[in-house]
Amino acid sequence: MSRWLFGSLLVLVILTTAALAADPSYKYFRTGNPNDVVSHPQPGYALMGGGSDLDEAFRWMCQKANGGDFLILRATGDNAYNSYVAGLCKLNSVSTLVIPDRQAATDARVAEIIEQAEAVFISGGDQSNYIKYWKDTPVQAAINERIKHNVPIGGTSAGLAVMGQLIFSAMNDTAYSNETLANPYNERVTIAHDFLQIPNMRNVITDTHFVKRDRLGRFLGFMARIVTDGMSNEVRGVPVDERVAALMEPDGKIKVVGKGVAAYFMRPTQKPEVCKPGQPLSLKAVEVYKAPPGSAFDLLKWTGTGGSTYRLDVDNGKVTSSQNDRSPY
């Protein structure tokens, strides 16, 4: 090979590498004012269970953004939320930032975009992507910095799944109630922790599409695993059904809105009797507060109004309820 040809190929490789390095893998879509504005947001946390989006929950977040810049975060997808949120609220801008890998999550521009937001909403999808791509990166740091600066935070479906300190994080959200009750250590059950630092959400694990997808059994298994594995001695559960949102103020007071069944607030009062690999779960005396739309709950005092209280027991993998209608929900 001639020196001229070798040199030309070397230059081509360098230019191609530089071009690839300069081409970001993230995508950014902005609607409204292209220039940033600084408003004075108020803190709040919108826990949305998935399914159809709830106008009331988004308006609540927008009000707290106080006319600032509303940012939607995704690992996959498009900018469909932009027109929806912009049509509901008076804001400086609505933007969607798609962060599909760890390369994008370490891009300085990505962190800068998050740091300029007056409201941050994490969309649905696959929560394992948020842990796999964003945890221990500037994205995680930037979101937590926004929380410290009183920016309202919301999430639906997979976005809600990462809002507690404890997180079900399995790929494609594939844990099932029957399998988890039969063996809480089955390979589908994976628990991560410490992604977001939301006040009042320590020792909390959430779940989504709760009644619609029959997730009670798996959720009881998650809580049993957390206690048995020493992740938390006082785990609290906040699973939310589709078309329901639990809107939490900084003092832990929650109002439940929507058109679905309920938000649920669960806590085991005893350690699991049996929570071992390959064996059916036994977990007694799980306190439940069922909070339908229109009700309220105080996460710090662990009391509610407008809902109902009952107890769940798991014996050899079978769930029973103290409710009169015997429904576990």
Secondary structure, 3 states (H helix, E strand, C coil): CCHHHHHHHHHHHHHHHHHHHHCCCCEEEEEECCCCCCCCCCCCEEEECCCCCCHHHHHHHHHHHCCCEEEEEECCCCCHHHHHHHHHCCCCEEEEEECCCHHHHCCHHHHHHHHCCCEEEECCCCHHHHHHHHCCCHHHHHHHHHHHCCCCEEEECHHHHCCCCEEECCHHHCCCHHHHHHCCCCCCCCEEECCCCCCCCCCEEEECCCCCCCCHHHHHHHHHHHHHCCCCCCCEEEEECCCEEEEECCCCEEEEEECCCCEEEEEECCCCCECCCCCCCEEEEEEEEEECCCCEEECCCCEEECCEEEEEEEECCEEEECCCCCCCC
